[in-house]
Amino acid sequence: MFGALKQAYKSGSFSTTGVFAPGFDNSFKDEKVQGGEAGFKARLLDGRLMANAAAYYYVYDDMQVGANSFDERGTLAMRVLNAASSEIYGIEMDAAYVVDAVEGLTLRAALNWNEAEFDEFESGLCWGGQRIQDGCDQLYDARSRLYKAQDISGGDLLRAPEWSGNVGIDYERPLANGMTLVVGVSTTYSDDYYTSITLRDDMVQRSYFKHSASIALRGPDDGWMAELIGNNLGNEIVTGNCIHGNYQDGGPVFPTVVTGASFRGPAGVDELLCLPDRGRAVWMRLTLRPSVLTKK
């Protein structure tokens, strides 16, 4: 059994956007986190089963996030602020089992349940074309007569799926001349998660599975290893980061979208630009240990 109480911080700094003028404070404070975790680590069935589990709970204060604000001159700017707080808690567990009936076979699995939400974030960025009735109803700008922020308190944090996990099989079989065949297969799962802090409904990476496999030949005394490795064999295209902008309709006729009003302009809403993770990848790898190969 184990338990721990923890606290940490991320150093503050200053924002590189906005106004730089005498007397204007463009800095932001430290981000703080406090919490703890408790769980156990166990070896069972004569050491053939290894199991771990832990529950955790953390609270973040003065989170450093990109948010809209007015400076001392009344100019609106997006900069880093200590504008949010959040709560993160969950349970994670993993296990590995050496199958007694099949020599060299190991089964492994891991599972994580995670809840991660903003407790308070009243000055979140609006997405382009978001209307008042869509939630862009905070931080009224008297100059443009438009709202410039949304309250996303209670919304999910970025890239924080509720459920995630993986399962895998490892198998080793001795061969002639001191060599060993090594095979591995694994599958990773992720639940839905948001890819943009604006939390628009279509800025979500839907749940997915990724499959990987490898086969290797290991030489005597681990002197060398030749491997064939395949990752994301199903070629699942996923992303962890999307940005929004007026990419399609930008131009001299409709240069910008209308955001923070009760209507949408001719340019409509922002389109998404997402950065995908690597798709299917297959390669070979040769590893040599000269100290072993030259050993007499």
N, C-alpha and C positions, 0 to 999 in steps of 0.2 A: 504494500500500500504506500501511497505517497500523496503529498499535498504541498501546495506552495501559494503564497501570497506575493503578488508582483506589482511593481509600479515602474513606469518608464516615461520618457518624454522624447519628443522630436523637436529639435531646436528651432526657435523662431528665426526670422530673417526680415527681409524687406521685399516688397513687390516691385517688379521691374516695369509694371504698367501703371498708368495713372499720371498724376501730376507730381512733378519734382519742383518744389518751391520752398523758399524759406518758411519755416514754421509749420510745414505740412508733414504729418507723420505718416509715412508709407510702410511702416513696419507691421509685423504681426508677431504674436507671442508664441511661446512654446505650446505644442500640442501634448496633452497629458493623458495617460491611460493608467487605470488601476483595476485590479481584479485578481483572479486566482484560478487554480485548477486542482482537481483531486482525482485519483484513480488508482489503478493497480497494474502490476506486471506479474505474470505467472507462468510457470512451467508445469505442465500436467502430463499424465500418461507416460510416466518414466522419461520425461523430457522430450517426447515426440510432439507435444502440442505447446506452442508458445502463444500466449494471449495477452493483449494489452488493451486497456480502456481508460478513458479520462473524460471528465466533464469540466467545462471551462465557462467562465463568466468574466467579461471585461467591459468597462465603461470608459468611453473617450470623452474628454472635455476640451473645449477650445480647438476643435478639429480645424486643421488648415485646409480650406477648400476654396476653389474658384467661385467667386460670388460678385454680384453687382453691388455697387455702393456709390454714394455721392461724396465728392471731396469737398473741401472747404470753400471752393469757388462755385459749387453747385453743378460741377461737371460729372456726368456719369462715367464710371470706368469699371471694367471687370478686372479684379485683382485678387490676390490671395488674402483671405481674412480668416480670423478665428470665429467662424460663423455657424458652427454646427457642433452638436454633441451626438453620440451614438451609443448603442448598447449591442454587444455581441455575446452570444452564449450558444452552447451546443454540446454535443457528445461525439467523440471519435473513438474508434476501436479498430484493432487489426489482429490477425491471427495467422499462424503458419503451422501446418500439420505435416509431419513426416509419416507417410503411409507405410505401416509396418509390413503389409502384405505385398507391396511392390517396392523392391529395393531401388533407391535412387529417386523416388517420386516424392515431391513436396507440393502441397496445396497451400495457397495463401489468399487472403482476402482482407479488405479494409473498407470501412464505412464511416461516413461523417454526416451528421445532422447539424446544421448551422443556421441560426437566426441572427441576422445582422441588419439593423434598421437605424435610421436617423431618429433620435429622440426629438431633436429640434434643429430645423434648418429653414428659416423663414425668408432667406434672401437667395434662394437657388436660382440658377440661370433659367430663363425661358428659352424654349426652342423657337426657331424662326417661324413665324406664322401662328404662334400660339395665341389664342384669344383670351379675353377676360373669362368667358364661360368655360374655357379649357383649363383654367387655373392660373393664368398669368395675371394676377390681380394684386401684386405686392409692389412696393417701392414706386409710387407714382412720380413721374417726371413732369413737372409743370411746364417745362419748355416745349417738349414734344407732345404733351398731353396723352402720353402712353404709359402703361405700367411696364416695369423693367425686371421684375422678379416673380418667382412663384414660391409658395410654401410647400416644401416636400418633406415636412416633418412626418414621421411614420413610414416614409418610403424606404426601399431597400438600398443598401450600399452597393457600390459597383462590384462586379465580378465576384459575387457572394452567393453561389447556389445554395439552396436549402439542403439538397441531398447530393452527395458525390461519393464515389467509391471505386474500387477495382477488385478484380479477381484474377488469379494467375496460376499457372502450373509450371513447375520446373522439374526436369527429368535428366538424370545423369546415368550413363551406362558404360561400364568399362569395356574396352576393346583390346585387341591383341597389341603386343609390343608396348604396353604401358600407356596407350592412348585412351581418351575418354570422349564419348559423344555427349554433348550437352544441348538440350532442347528447352526452349521457353516460350510460353504463350500467355498473353495477358489481354484483358479488356478493361478499359477505363470508362466510367460513366460520370456525366455531369448534368445536373438539373438546370432549368432556366436561370439566367441571370441578366441583369442590365449591363449594357456596354457604354452608356453615356450617363453622366450625372444629371442630365435634364429629365431622365426617366420617362421619355415618351414611350407609348405602348409598343411601337414597332422598333424601338432601340433595344431589343431583347435577343440574346442568343438562346435559341431553343435548345432543349435537352438533346444530348447526343451520346453515342458510344464511339470509342476509338479502340481499334484492335491492332495489336503488335505481336510479332513472333520473331524468333531467332533460332538458328541452328549453328552449332560450333563443333569443331574438332580440337581437342586439347592434347598437347604432346606430353611425353613422359616428364614427370616432376614439374609440371606446369611451365616447361621451358618455352613453349610457344602456343598460340591459339589462333586458329583461322575461323572467322565468323561470317555468316550471312545474316543480316539484320534487316527487318522490315518494320517501319513505324507507320501508324495510321493507314493500315492496309485497305480499309474501306474508303479511303480518300474523302473523309469527312471534312468539309470546309467549314471552319468555325472561326470566330473572332472574339477578342477580348476588349476591343477598343473601336468605337465608332464616333465620328465627328459629324456634325450637321452643318450645312451651308446652302446658299442659294446657287448651286452648281448648274442647274439646268436652265433656269429662267434669268440668270444674271445677264445684264447687257444694257444698252442705252435706252431700251423701251421700259423694261421693268427691272431696274437695277437692284432693288431690295424688296424683301418681304415686309409686310406690316405685322408687327408683334406688339401685344399688349393692348389691343383695341377690341371693340365688340364685333369687328368684321375682319375679313381677310382681303388683302389687296389682290391685284391680278397675278402677282407672282406666286400666290398660294403659300405653301409651306416649304421648309427646308428639305432638301434631299440628304441622304446619308452617304458617308464615305467611310467604309469599314476596312480595317487592316487585318487580313486573314492570317491565321496561323499556317504553318507549313502543311501541305497536303501529303499525299503518299510519298514515302521516301524509302528506298531500298539501296543498301550499300554493303560492301565487303570490308572487313577489317582484319589485319594481320598484326598480332602482338608477339614480340620477341623479348625474352629475358636473357641477355647475353651472359649474365653471371651463372645461369643454370646451364646454358648450352656449352659453355667452356669448362664446366666443372669436370674434373677428372674422377 
